[in-house]
Amino acid sequence: MQKNRSLLVELWDFLKVRKAWWLAPIIIMLILVGALIIFGQNSSVSPFVYALF
């Protein structure tokens, strides 16, 4: 196993080996919410993010 594998590659391998595909929607939603939080802070995209809620 390589030492410098990214977190996403490790997660993908875990999902393939363990057949834990039910985790995929949860992980995708966590990534989307994280991106929404990042883009919602002090950017030109923030008025559009606030309009969603």
mmCIF entry with sequence, helices, sheets and N, C-alpha, C, O atoms, coordinates in Angstrom:
data_MODEL
# 
_entry.id   MODEL 
# 
_entity.id                         1 
_entity.type                       polymer 
_entity.pdbx_number_of_molecules   1 
# 
_entity_poly.entity_id                      1 
_entity_poly.type                           'polypeptide(L)' 
_entity_poly.nstd_linkage                   no 
_entity_poly.nstd_monomer                   no 
_entity_poly.pdbx_seq_one_letter_code       MQKNRSLLVELWDFLKVRKAWWLAPIIIMLILVGALIIFGQNSSVSPFVYALF 
_entity_poly.pdbx_seq_one_letter_code_can   MQKNRSLLVELWDFLKVRKAWWLAPIIIMLILVGALIIFGQNSSVSPFVYALF 
_entity_poly.pdbx_strand_id                 A 
# 
loop_
_entity_poly_seq.entity_id 
_entity_poly_seq.num 
_entity_poly_seq.mon_id 
_entity_poly_seq.hetero 
1 1  MET n 
1 2  GLN n 
1 3  LYS n 
1 4  ASN n 
1 5  ARG n 
1 6  SER n 
1 7  LEU n 
1 8  LEU n 
1 9  VAL n 
1 10 GLU n 
1 11 LEU n 
1 12 TRP n 
1 13 ASP n 
1 14 PHE n 
1 15 LEU n 
1 16 LYS n 
1 17 VAL n 
1 18 ARG n 
1 19 LYS n 
1 20 ALA n 
1 21 TRP n 
1 22 TRP n 
1 23 LEU n 
1 24 ALA n 
1 25 PRO n 
1 26 ILE n 
1 27 ILE n 
1 28 ILE n 
1 29 MET n 
1 30 LEU n 
1 31 ILE n 
1 32 LEU n 
1 33 VAL n 
1 34 GLY n 
1 35 ALA n 
1 36 LEU n 
1 37 ILE n 
1 38 ILE n 
1 39 PHE n 
1 40 GLY n 
1 41 GLN n 
1 42 ASN n 
1 43 SER n 
1 44 SER n 
1 45 VAL n 
1 46 SER n 
1 47 PRO n 
1 48 PHE n 
1 49 VAL n 
1 50 TYR n 
1 51 ALA n 
1 52 LEU n 
1 53 PHE n 
# 
_struct_asym.id          A 
_struct_asym.entity_id   1 
# 
loop_
_struct_conf.conf_type_id 
_struct_conf.id 
_struct_conf.pdbx_PDB_helix_id 
_struct_conf.beg_label_comp_id 
_struct_conf.beg_label_asym_id 
_struct_conf.beg_label_seq_id 
_struct_conf.pdbx_beg_PDB_ins_code 
_struct_conf.end_label_comp_id 
_struct_conf.end_label_asym_id 
_struct_conf.end_label_seq_id 
_struct_conf.pdbx_end_PDB_ins_code 
_struct_conf.beg_auth_comp_id 
_struct_conf.beg_auth_asym_id 
_struct_conf.beg_auth_seq_id 
_struct_conf.end_auth_comp_id 
_struct_conf.end_auth_asym_id 
_struct_conf.end_auth_seq_id 
_struct_conf.pdbx_PDB_helix_class 
_struct_conf.details 
_struct_conf.pdbx_PDB_helix_length 
HELX_P HELX_P1 AA1 LEU A 7  ? ARG A 18 ? LEU A 7  ARG A 18 1 ? 12 
HELX_P HELX_P2 AA2 LEU A 23 ? PHE A 39 ? LEU A 23 PHE A 39 1 ? 17 
HELX_P HELX_P3 AA3 SER A 46 ? LEU A 52 ? SER A 46 LEU A 52 1 ? 7  
# 
_struct_conf_type.id          HELX_P 
_struct_conf_type.criteria    ? 
_struct_conf_type.reference   ? 
# 
loop_
_atom_site.group_PDB 
_atom_site.id 
_atom_site.type_symbol 
_atom_site.label_atom_id 
_atom_site.label_alt_id 
_atom_site.label_comp_id 
_atom_site.label_asym_id 
_atom_site.label_entity_id 
_atom_site.label_seq_id 
_atom_site.pdbx_PDB_ins_code 
_atom_site.Cartn_x 
_atom_site.Cartn_y 
_atom_site.Cartn_z 
_atom_site.occupancy 
_atom_site.B_iso_or_equiv 
_atom_site.pdbx_formal_charge 
_atom_site.auth_seq_id 
_atom_site.auth_comp_id 
_atom_site.auth_asym_id 
_atom_site.auth_atom_id 
_atom_site.pdbx_PDB_model_num 
ATOM 1   N N  . MET A 1 1  ? 0.842   -1.172 0.000  1.00 0.00 ? 1  MET A N  1 
ATOM 2   C CA . MET A 1 1  ? 0.000   0.000  0.000  1.00 0.00 ? 1  MET A CA 1 
ATOM 3   C C  . MET A 1 1  ? 0.892   1.242  0.000  1.00 0.00 ? 1  MET A C  1 
ATOM 4   O O  . MET A 1 1  ? 1.919   1.282  0.676  1.00 0.00 ? 1  MET A O  1 
ATOM 5   N N  . GLN A 1 2  ? 0.488   2.242  -0.759 1.00 0.00 ? 2  GLN A N  1 
ATOM 6   C CA . GLN A 1 2  ? 1.276   3.462  -0.825 1.00 0.00 ? 2  GLN A CA 1 
ATOM 7   C C  . GLN A 1 2  ? 1.069   4.292  0.431  1.00 0.00 ? 2  GLN A C  1 
ATOM 8   O O  . GLN A 1 2  ? 0.027   4.226  1.083  1.00 0.00 ? 2  GLN A O  1 
ATOM 9   N N  . LYS A 1 3  ? 2.092   5.077  0.750  1.00 0.00 ? 3  LYS A N  1 
ATOM 10  C CA . LYS A 1 3  ? 1.991   5.926  1.934  1.00 0.00 ? 3  LYS A CA 1 
ATOM 11  C C  . LYS A 1 3  ? 1.218   7.210  1.652  1.00 0.00 ? 3  LYS A C  1 
ATOM 12  O O  . LYS A 1 3  ? 0.529   7.718  2.536  1.00 0.00 ? 3  LYS A O  1 
ATOM 13  N N  . ASN A 1 4  ? 1.319   7.740  0.444  1.00 0.00 ? 4  ASN A N  1 
ATOM 14  C CA . ASN A 1 4  ? 0.743   9.044  0.130  1.00 0.00 ? 4  ASN A CA 1 
ATOM 15  C C  . ASN A 1 4  ? -0.557  8.933  -0.655 1.00 0.00 ? 4  ASN A C  1 
ATOM 16  O O  . ASN A 1 4  ? -0.732  9.633  -1.652 1.00 0.00 ? 4  ASN A O  1 
ATOM 17  N N  . ARG A 1 5  ? -1.446  8.092  -0.237 1.00 0.00 ? 5  ARG A N  1 
ATOM 18  C CA . ARG A 1 5  ? -2.741  7.987  -0.898 1.00 0.00 ? 5  ARG A CA 1 
ATOM 19  C C  . ARG A 1 5  ? -3.684  9.024  -0.323 1.00 0.00 ? 5  ARG A C  1 
ATOM 20  O O  . ARG A 1 5  ? -3.675  9.293  0.879  1.00 0.00 ? 5  ARG A O  1 
ATOM 21  N N  . SER A 1 6  ? -4.481  9.592  -1.173 1.00 0.00 ? 6  SER A N  1 
ATOM 22  C CA . SER A 1 6  ? -5.390  10.633 -0.713 1.00 0.00 ? 6  SER A CA 1 
ATOM 23  C C  . SER A 1 6  ? -6.557  10.014 0.056  1.00 0.00 ? 6  SER A C  1 
ATOM 24  O O  . SER A 1 6  ? -6.815  8.812  -0.021 1.00 0.00 ? 6  SER A O  1 
ATOM 25  N N  . LEU A 1 7  ? -7.231  10.851 0.777  1.00 0.00 ? 7  LEU A N  1 
ATOM 26  C CA . LEU A 1 7  ? -8.369  10.411 1.578  1.00 0.00 ? 7  LEU A CA 1 
ATOM 27  C C  . LEU A 1 7  ? -9.488  9.884  0.688  1.00 0.00 ? 7  LEU A C  1 
ATOM 28  O O  . LEU A 1 7  ? -10.140 8.897  1.029  1.00 0.00 ? 7  LEU A O  1 
ATOM 29  N N  . LEU A 1 8  ? -9.714  10.531 -0.441 1.00 0.00 ? 8  LEU A N  1 
ATOM 30  C CA . LEU A 1 8  ? -10.783 10.096 -1.333 1.00 0.00 ? 8  LEU A CA 1 
ATOM 31  C C  . LEU A 1 8  ? -10.489 8.735  -1.949 1.00 0.00 ? 8  LEU A C  1 
ATOM 32  O O  . LEU A 1 8  ? -11.401 7.930  -2.136 1.00 0.00 ? 8  LEU A O  1 
ATOM 33  N N  . VAL A 1 9  ? -9.233  8.473  -2.265 1.00 0.00 ? 9  VAL A N  1 
ATOM 34  C CA . VAL A 1 9  ? -8.867  7.165  -2.816 1.00 0.00 ? 9  VAL A CA 1 
ATOM 35  C C  . VAL A 1 9  ? -9.056  6.087  -1.756 1.00 0.00 ? 9  VAL A C  1 
ATOM 36  O O  . VAL A 1 9  ? -9.562  5.005  -2.053 1.00 0.00 ? 9  VAL A O  1 
ATOM 37  N N  . GLU A 1 10 ? -8.658  6.372  -0.546 1.00 0.00 ? 10 GLU A N  1 
ATOM 38  C CA . GLU A 1 10 ? -8.850  5.418  0.551  1.00 0.00 ? 10 GLU A CA 1 
ATOM 39  C C  . GLU A 1 10 ? -10.333 5.147  0.789  1.00 0.00 ? 10 GLU A C  1 
ATOM 40  O O  . GLU A 1 10 ? -10.739 4.006  1.007  1.00 0.00 ? 10 GLU A O  1 
ATOM 41  N N  . LEU A 1 11 ? -11.135 6.207  0.745  1.00 0.00 ? 11 LEU A N  1 
ATOM 42  C CA . LEU A 1 11 ? -12.571 6.063  0.946  1.00 0.00 ? 11 LEU A CA 1 
ATOM 43  C C  . LEU A 1 11 ? -13.199 5.249  -0.176 1.00 0.00 ? 11 LEU A C  1 
ATOM 44  O O  . LEU A 1 11 ? -14.048 4.395  0.079  1.00 0.00 ? 11 LEU A O  1 
ATOM 45  N N  . TRP A 1 12 ? -12.792 5.504  -1.409 1.00 0.00 ? 12 TRP A N  1 
ATOM 46  C CA . TRP A 1 12 ? -13.306 4.747  -2.548 1.00 0.00 ? 12 TRP A CA 1 
ATOM 47  C C  . TRP A 1 12 ? -12.952 3.263  -2.420 1.00 0.00 ? 12 TRP A C  1 
ATOM 48  O O  . TRP A 1 12 ? -13.795 2.401  -2.671 1.00 0.00 ? 12 TRP A O  1 
ATOM 49  N N  . ASP A 1 13 ? -11.716 2.965  -2.033 1.00 0.00 ? 13 ASP A N  1 
ATOM 50  C CA . ASP A 1 13 ? -11.310 1.573  -1.843 1.00 0.00 ? 13 ASP A CA 1 
ATOM 51  C C  . ASP A 1 13 ? -12.117 0.902  -0.728 1.00 0.00 ? 13 ASP A C  1 
ATOM 52  O O  . ASP A 1 13 ? -12.488 -0.267 -0.841 1.00 0.00 ? 13 ASP A O  1 
ATOM 53  N N  . PHE A 1 14 ? -12.382 1.639  0.335  1.00 0.00 ? 14 PHE A N  1 
ATOM 54  C CA . PHE A 1 14 ? -13.190 1.101  1.426  1.00 0.00 ? 14 PHE A CA 1 
ATOM 55  C C  . PHE A 1 14 ? -14.587 0.753  0.944  1.00 0.00 ? 14 PHE A C  1 
ATOM 56  O O  . PHE A 1 14 ? -15.114 -0.313 1.262  1.00 0.00 ? 14 PHE A O  1 
ATOM 57  N N  . LEU A 1 15 ? -15.195 1.668  0.164  1.00 0.00 ? 15 LEU A N  1 
ATOM 58  C CA . LEU A 1 15 ? -16.541 1.423  -0.331 1.00 0.00 ? 15 LEU A CA 1 
ATOM 59  C C  . LEU A 1 15 ? -16.581 0.221  -1.272 1.00 0.00 ? 15 LEU A C  1 
ATOM 60  O O  . LEU A 1 15 ? -17.536 -0.555 -1.242 1.00 0.00 ? 15 LEU A O  1 
ATOM 61  N N  . LYS A 1 16 ? -15.552 0.061  -2.106 1.00 0.00 ? 16 LYS A N  1 
ATOM 62  C CA . LYS A 1 16 ? -15.518 -1.068 -3.034 1.00 0.00 ? 16 LYS A CA 1 
ATOM 63  C C  . LYS A 1 16 ? -15.338 -2.389 -2.309 1.00 0.00 ? 16 LYS A C  1 
ATOM 64  O O  . LYS A 1 16 ? -16.029 -3.364 -2.606 1.00 0.00 ? 16 LYS A O  1 
ATOM 65  N N  . VAL A 1 17 ? -14.416 -2.426 -1.361 1.00 0.00 ? 17 VAL A N  1 
ATOM 66  C CA . VAL A 1 17 ? -14.106 -3.690 -0.684 1.00 0.00 ? 17 VAL A CA 1 
ATOM 67  C C  . VAL A 1 17 ? -15.228 -4.106 0.254  1.00 0.00 ? 17 VAL A C  1 
ATOM 68  O O  . VAL A 1 17 ? -15.623 -5.272 0.270  1.00 0.00 ? 17 VAL A O  1 
ATOM 69  N N  . ARG A 1 18 ? -15.739 -3.178 1.025  1.00 0.00 ? 18 ARG A N  1 
ATOM 70  C CA . ARG A 1 18 ? -16.753 -3.507 2.036  1.00 0.00 ? 18 ARG A CA 1 
ATOM 71  C C  . ARG A 1 18 ? -18.172 -3.511 1.491  1.00 0.00 ? 18 ARG A C  1 
ATOM 72  O O  . ARG A 1 18 ? -19.110 -3.867 2.204  1.00 0.00 ? 18 ARG A O  1 
ATOM 73  N N  . LYS A 1 19 ? -18.336 -3.117 0.236  1.00 0.00 ? 19 LYS A N  1 
ATOM 74  C CA . LYS A 1 19 ? -19.658 -3.034 -0.396 1.00 0.00 ? 19 LYS A CA 1 
ATOM 75  C C  . LYS A 1 19 ? -20.600 -2.139 0.422  1.00 0.00 ? 19 LYS A C  1 
ATOM 76  O O  . LYS A 1 19 ? -21.775 -2.457 0.604  1.00 0.00 ? 19 LYS A O  1 
ATOM 77  N N  . ALA A 1 20 ? -20.077 -1.047 0.894  1.00 0.00 ? 20 ALA A N  1 
ATOM 78  C CA . ALA A 1 20 ? -20.850 -0.120 1.716  1.00 0.00 ? 20 ALA A CA 1 
ATOM 79  C C  . ALA A 1 20 ? -21.351 1.050  0.867  1.00 0.00 ? 20 ALA A C  1 
ATOM 80  O O  . ALA A 1 20 ? -21.059 2.212  1.149  1.00 0.00 ? 20 ALA A O  1 
ATOM 81  N N  . TRP A 1 21 ? -22.103 0.717  -0.168 1.00 0.00 ? 21 TRP A N  1 
ATOM 82  C CA . TRP A 1 21 ? -22.569 1.756  -1.087 1.00 0.00 ? 21 TRP A CA 1 
ATOM 83  C C  . TRP A 1 21 ? -23.614 2.662  -0.449 1.00 0.00 ? 21 TRP A C  1 
ATOM 84  O O  . TRP A 1 21 ? -23.871 3.748  -0.969 1.00 0.00 ? 21 TRP A O  1 
ATOM 85  N N  . TRP A 1 22 ? -24.215 2.257  0.647  1.00 0.00 ? 22 TRP A N  1 
ATOM 86  C CA . TRP A 1 22 ? -25.189 3.113  1.321  1.00 0.00 ? 22 TRP A CA 1 
ATOM 87  C C  . TRP A 1 22 ? -24.524 4.341  1.935  1.00 0.00 ? 22 TRP A C  1 
ATOM 88  O O  . TRP A 1 22 ? -25.197 5.322  2.252  1.00 0.00 ? 22 TRP A O  1 
ATOM 89  N N  . LEU A 1 23 ? -23.189 4.287  2.103  1.00 0.00 ? 23 LEU A N  1 
ATOM 90  C CA . LEU A 1 23 ? -22.473 5.444  2.640  1.00 0.00 ? 23 LEU A CA 1 
ATOM 91  C C  . LEU A 1 23 ? -22.244 6.533  1.594  1.00 0.00 ? 23 LEU A C  1 
ATOM 92  O O  . LEU A 1 23 ? -22.010 7.688  1.951  1.00 0.00 ? 23 LEU A O  1 
ATOM 93  N N  . ALA A 1 24 ? -22.308 6.188  0.325  1.00 0.00 ? 24 ALA A N  1 
ATOM 94  C CA . ALA A 1 24 ? -22.004 7.138  -0.747 1.00 0.00 ? 24 ALA A CA 1 
ATOM 95  C C  . ALA A 1 24 ? -22.898 8.380  -0.710 1.00 0.00 ? 24 ALA A C  1 
ATOM 96  O O  . ALA A 1 24 ? -22.360 9.484  -0.798 1.00 0.00 ? 24 ALA A O  1 
ATOM 97  N N  . PRO A 1 25 ? -24.222 8.276  -0.586 1.00 0.00 ? 25 PRO A N  1 
ATOM 98  C CA . PRO A 1 25 ? -25.041 9.501  -0.534 1.00 0.00 ? 25 PRO A CA 1 
ATOM 99  C C  . PRO A 1 25 ? -24.722 10.385 0.676  1.00 0.00 ? 25 PRO A C  1 
ATOM 100 O O  . PRO A 1 25 ? -24.764 11.612 0.587  1.00 0.00 ? 25 PRO A O  1 
ATOM 101 N N  . ILE A 1 26 ? -24.408 9.754  1.793  1.00 0.00 ? 26 ILE A N  1 
ATOM 102 C CA . ILE A 1 26 ? -24.066 10.525 2.996  1.00 0.00 ? 26 ILE A CA 1 
ATOM 103 C C  . ILE A 1 26 ? -22.785 11.312 2.762  1.00 0.00 ? 26 ILE A C  1 
ATOM 104 O O  . ILE A 1 26 ? -22.705 12.492 3.104  1.00 0.00 ? 26 ILE A O  1 
ATOM 105 N N  . ILE A 1 27 ? -21.793 10.666 2.185  1.00 0.00 ? 27 ILE A N  1 
ATOM 106 C CA . ILE A 1 27 ? -20.508 11.319 1.937  1.00 0.00 ? 27 ILE A CA 1 
ATOM 107 C C  . ILE A 1 27 ? -20.657 12.435 0.909  1.00 0.00 ? 27 ILE A C  1 
ATOM 108 O O  . ILE A 1 27 ? -20.075 13.509 1.059  1.00 0.00 ? 27 ILE A O  1 
ATOM 109 N N  . ILE A 1 28 ? -21.438 12.175 -0.131 1.00 0.00 ? 28 ILE A N  1 
ATOM 110 C CA . ILE A 1 28 ? -21.658 13.205 -1.158 1.00 0.00 ? 28 ILE A CA 1 
ATOM 111 C C  . ILE A 1 28 ? -22.348 14.419 -0.553 1.00 0.00 ? 28 ILE A C  1 
ATOM 112 O O  . ILE A 1 28 ? -21.974 15.553 -0.854 1.00 0.00 ? 28 ILE A O  1 
ATOM 113 N N  . MET A 1 29 ? -23.346 14.199 0.292  1.00 0.00 ? 29 MET A N  1 
ATOM 114 C CA . MET A 1 29 ? -24.040 15.326 0.922  1.00 0.00 ? 29 MET A CA 1 
ATOM 115 C C  . MET A 1 29 ? -23.108 16.094 1.862  1.00 0.00 ? 29 MET A C  1 
ATOM 116 O O  . MET A 1 29 ? -23.176 17.322 1.921  1.00 0.00 ? 29 MET A O  1 
ATOM 117 N N  . LEU A 1 30 ? -22.246 15.399 2.590  1.00 0.00 ? 30 LEU A N  1 
ATOM 118 C CA . LEU A 1 30 ? -21.285 16.088 3.456  1.00 0.00 ? 30 LEU A CA 1 
ATOM 119 C C  . LEU A 1 30 ? -20.329 16.954 2.647  1.00 0.00 ? 30 LEU A C  1 
ATOM 120 O O  . LEU A 1 30 ? -19.996 18.066 3.056  1.00 0.00 ? 30 LEU A O  1 
ATOM 121 N N  . ILE A 1 31 ? -19.888 16.448 1.503  1.00 0.00 ? 31 ILE A N  1 
ATOM 122 C CA . ILE A 1 31 ? -19.000 17.228 0.643  1.00 0.00 ? 31 ILE A CA 1 
ATOM 123 C C  . ILE A 1 31 ? -19.729 18.453 0.088  1.00 0.00 ? 31 ILE A C  1 
ATOM 124 O O  . ILE A 1 31 ? -19.163 19.545 0.042  1.00 0.00 ? 31 ILE A O  1 
ATOM 125 N N  . LEU A 1 32 ? -20.985 18.272 -0.334 1.00 0.00 ? 32 LEU A N  1 
ATOM 126 C CA . LEU A 1 32 ? -21.753 19.400 -0.867 1.00 0.00 ? 32 LEU A CA 1 
ATOM 127 C C  . LEU A 1 32 ? -22.025 20.463 0.196  1.00 0.00 ? 32 LEU A C  1 
ATOM 128 O O  . LEU A 1 32 ? -21.938 21.658 -0.088 1.00 0.00 ? 32 LEU A O  1 
ATOM 129 N N  . VAL A 1 33 ? -22.350 20.042 1.403  1.00 0.00 ? 33 VAL A N  1 
ATOM 130 C CA . VAL A 1 33 ? -22.584 21.007 2.490  1.00 0.00 ? 33 VAL A CA 1 
ATOM 131 C C  . VAL A 1 33 ? -21.289 21.728 2.839  1.00 0.00 ? 33 VAL A C  1 
ATOM 132 O O  . VAL A 1 33 ? -21.303 22.930 3.106  1.00 0.00 ? 33 VAL A O  1 
ATOM 133 N N  . GLY A 1 34 ? -20.179 21.013 2.841  1.00 0.00 ? 34 GLY A N  1 
ATOM 134 C CA . GLY A 1 34 ? -18.891 21.659 3.089  1.00 0.00 ? 34 GLY A CA 1 
ATOM 135 C C  . GLY A 1 34 ? -18.554 22.686 2.029  1.00 0.00 ? 34 GLY A C  1 
ATOM 136 O O  . GLY A 1 34 ? -18.066 23.772 2.343  1.00 0.00 ? 34 GLY A O  1 
ATOM 137 N N  . ALA A 1 35 ? -18.814 22.349 0.765  1.00 0.00 ? 35 ALA A N  1 
ATOM 138 C CA . ALA A 1 35 ? -18.577 23.302 -0.323 1.00 0.00 ? 35 ALA A CA 1 
ATOM 139 C C  . ALA A 1 35 ? -19.500 24.506 -0.197 1.00 0.00 ? 35 ALA A C  1 
ATOM 140 O O  . ALA A 1 35 ? -19.091 25.635 -0.468 1.00 0.00 ? 35 ALA A O  1 
ATOM 141 N N  . LEU A 1 36 ? -20.733 24.272 0.210  1.00 0.00 ? 36 LEU A N  1 
ATOM 142 C CA . LEU A 1 36 ? -21.682 25.371 0.404  1.00 0.00 ? 36 LEU A CA 1 
ATOM 143 C C  . LEU A 1 36 ? -21.214 26.305 1.512  1.00 0.00 ? 36 LEU A C  1 
ATOM 144 O O  . LEU A 1 36 ? -21.351 27.522 1.386  1.00 0.00 ? 36 LEU A O  1 
ATOM 145 N N  . ILE A 1 37 ? -20.677 25.771 2.572  1.00 0.00 ? 37 ILE A N  1 
ATOM 146 C CA . ILE A 1 37 ? -20.159 26.593 3.670  1.00 0.00 ? 37 ILE A CA 1 
ATOM 147 C C  . ILE A 1 37 ? -18.951 27.397 3.209  1.00 0.00 ? 37 ILE A C  1 
ATOM 148 O O  . ILE A 1 37 ? -18.828 28.577 3.536  1.00 0.00 ? 37 ILE A O  1 
ATOM 149 N N  . ILE A 1 38 ? -18.066 26.767 2.455  1.00 0.00 ? 38 ILE A N  1 
ATOM 150 C CA . ILE A 1 38 ? -16.871 27.471 1.979  1.00 0.00 ? 38 ILE A CA 1 
ATOM 151 C C  . ILE A 1 38 ? -17.249 28.595 1.023  1.00 0.00 ? 38 ILE A C  1 
ATOM 152 O O  . ILE A 1 38 ? -16.732 29.707 1.133  1.00 0.00 ? 38 ILE A O  1 
ATOM 153 N N  . PHE A 1 39 ? -18.156 28.307 0.078  1.00 0.00 ? 39 PHE A N  1 
ATOM 154 C CA . PHE A 1 39 ? -18.542 29.329 -0.885 1.00 0.00 ? 39 PHE A CA 1 
ATOM 155 C C  . PHE A 1 39 ? -19.448 30.391 -0.272 1.00 0.00 ? 39 PHE A C  1 
ATOM 156 O O  . PHE A 1 39 ? -19.575 31.484 -0.824 1.00 0.00 ? 39 PHE A O  1 
ATOM 157 N N  . GLY A 1 40 ? -20.069 30.090 0.844  1.00 0.00 ? 40 GLY A N  1 
ATOM 158 C CA . GLY A 1 40 ? -20.951 31.052 1.501  1.00 0.00 ? 40 GLY A CA 1 
ATOM 159 C C  . GLY A 1 40 ? -20.215 32.106 2.302  1.00 0.00 ? 40 GLY A C  1 
ATOM 160 O O  . GLY A 1 40 ? -20.827 33.069 2.763  1.00 0.00 ? 40 GLY A O  1 
ATOM 161 N N  . GLN A 1 41 ? -18.920 31.942 2.475  1.00 0.00 ? 41 GLN A N  1 
ATOM 162 C CA . GLN A 1 41 ? -18.142 32.889 3.272  1.00 0.00 ? 41 GLN A CA 1 
ATOM 163 C C  . GLN A 1 41 ? -17.476 33.914 2.369  1.00 0.00 ? 41 GLN A C  1 
ATOM 164 O O  . GLN A 1 41 ? -16.640 33.563 1.537  1.00 0.00 ? 41 GLN A O  1 
ATOM 165 N N  . ASN A 1 42 ? -17.835 35.146 2.527  1.00 0.00 ? 42 ASN A N  1 
ATOM 166 C CA . ASN A 1 42 ? -17.141 36.274 1.906  1.00 0.00 ? 42 ASN A CA 1 
ATOM 167 C C  . ASN A 1 42 ? -16.796 36.062 0.433  1.00 0.00 ? 42 ASN A C  1 
ATOM 168 O O  . ASN A 1 42 ? -15.640 36.209 0.038  1.00 0.00 ? 42 ASN A O  1 
ATOM 169 N N  . SER A 1 43 ? -17.762 35.729 -0.350 1.00 0.00 ? 43 SER A N  1 
ATOM 170 C CA . SER A 1 43 ? -17.509 35.608 -1.778 1.00 0.00 ? 43 SER A CA 1 
ATOM 171 C C  . SER A 1 43 ? -18.674 36.217 -2.544 1.00 0.00 ? 43 SER A C  1 
ATOM 172 O O  . SER A 1 43 ? -19.693 36.587 -1.960 1.00 0.00 ? 43 SER A O  1 
ATOM 173 N N  . SER A 1 44 ? -18.511 36.313 -3.831 1.00 0.00 ? 44 SER A N  1 
ATOM 174 C CA . SER A 1 44 ? -19.585 36.860 -4.649 1.00 0.00 ? 44 SER A CA 1 
ATOM 175 C C  . SER A 1 44 ? -20.720 35.857 -4.837 1.00 0.00 ? 44 SER A C  1 
ATOM 176 O O  . SER A 1 44 ? -21.778 36.211 -5.357 1.00 0.00 ? 44 SER A O  1 
ATOM 177 N N  . VAL A 1 45 ? -20.512 34.631 -4.425 1.00 0.00 ? 45 VAL A N  1 
ATOM 178 C CA . VAL A 1 45 ? -21.532 33.597 -4.554 1.00 0.00 ? 45 VAL A CA 1 
ATOM 179 C C  . VAL A 1 45 ? -22.481 33.614 -3.355 1.00 0.00 ? 45 VAL A C  1 
ATOM 180 O O  . VAL A 1 45 ? -23.568 33.040 -3.421 1.00 0.00 ? 45 VAL A O  1 
ATOM 181 N N  . SER A 1 46 ? -22.087 34.258 -2.276 1.00 0.00 ? 46 SER A N  1 
ATOM 182 C CA . SER A 1 46 ? -22.861 34.203 -1.037 1.00 0.00 ? 46 SER A CA 1 
ATOM 183 C C  . SER A 1 46 ? -24.304 34.690 -1.168 1.00 0.00 ? 46 SER A C  1 
ATOM 184 O O  . SER A 1 46 ? -25.171 34.089 -0.535 1.00 0.00 ? 46 SER A O  1 
ATOM 185 N N  . PRO A 1 47 ? -24.630 35.736 -1.941 1.00 0.00 ? 47 PRO A N  1 
ATOM 186 C CA . PRO A 1 47 ? -26.058 36.081 -2.050 1.00 0.00 ? 47 PRO A CA 1 
ATOM 187 C C  . PRO A 1 47 ? -26.903 34.966 -2.659 1.00 0.00 ? 47 PRO A C  1 
ATOM 188 O O  . PRO A 1 47 ? -28.076 34.821 -2.316 1.00 0.00 ? 47 PRO A O  1 
ATOM 189 N N  . PHE A 1 48 ? -26.319 34.182 -3.556 1.00 0.00 ? 48 PHE A N  1 
ATOM 190 C CA . PHE A 1 48 ? -27.052 33.083 -4.161 1.00 0.00 ? 48 PHE A CA 1 
ATOM 191 C C  . PHE A 1 48 ? -27.199 31.917 -3.191 1.00 0.00 ? 48 PHE A C  1 
ATOM 192 O O  . PHE A 1 48 ? -28.202 31.204 -3.220 1.00 0.00 ? 48 PHE A O  1 
ATOM 193 N N  . VAL A 1 49 ? -26.206 31.723 -2.337 1.00 0.00 ? 49 VAL A N  1 
ATOM 194 C CA . VAL A 1 49 ? -26.276 30.660 -1.339 1.00 0.00 ? 49 VAL A CA 1 
ATOM 195 C C  . VAL A 1 49 ? -27.347 30.997 -0.319 1.00 0.00 ? 49 VAL A C  1 
ATOM 196 O O  . VAL A 1 49 ? -28.121 30.123 0.072  1.00 0.00 ? 49 VAL A O  1 
ATOM 197 N N  . TYR A 1 50 ? -27.407 32.247 0.119  1.00 0.00 ? 50 TYR A N  1 
ATOM 198 C CA . TYR A 1 50 ? -28.411 32.641 1.111  1.00 0.00 ? 50 TYR A CA 1 
ATOM 199 C C  . TYR A 1 50 ? -29.816 32.591 0.531  1.00 0.00 ? 50 TYR A C  1 
ATOM 200 O O  . TYR A 1 50 ? -30.782 32.403 1.271  1.00 0.00 ? 50 TYR A O  1 
ATOM 201 N N  . ALA A 1 51 ? -29.945 32.755 -0.777 1.00 0.00 ? 51 ALA A N  1 
ATOM 202 C CA . ALA A 1 51 ? -31.259 32.683 -1.396 1.00 0.00 ? 51 ALA A CA 1 
ATOM 203 C C  . ALA A 1 51 ? -31.830 31.250 -1.357 1.00 0.00 ? 51 ALA A C  1 
ATOM 204 O O  . ALA A 1 51 ? -33.043 31.057 -1.441 1.00 0.00 ? 51 ALA A O  1 
ATOM 205 N N  . LEU A 1 52 ? -30.954 30.270 -1.231 1.00 0.00 ? 52 LEU A N  1 
ATOM 206 C CA . LEU A 1 52 ? -31.430 28.884 -1.168 1.00 0.00 ? 52 LEU A CA 1 
ATOM 207 C C  . LEU A 1 52 ? -32.169 28.588 0.136  1.00 0.00 ? 52 LEU A C  1 
ATOM 208 O O  . LEU A 1 52 ? -33.039 27.718 0.181  1.00 0.00 ? 52 LEU A O  1 
ATOM 209 N N  . PHE A 1 53 ? -31.824 29.303 1.175  1.00 0.00 ? 53 PHE A N  1 
ATOM 210 C CA . PHE A 1 53 ? -32.431 29.058 2.476  1.00 0.00 ? 53 PHE A CA 1 
ATOM 211 C C  . PHE A 1 53 ? -33.397 30.149 2.799  1.00 0.00 ? 53 PHE A C  1 
ATOM 212 O O  . PHE A 1 53 ? -34.020 30.128 3.860  1.00 0.00 ? 53 PHE A O  1 
# 
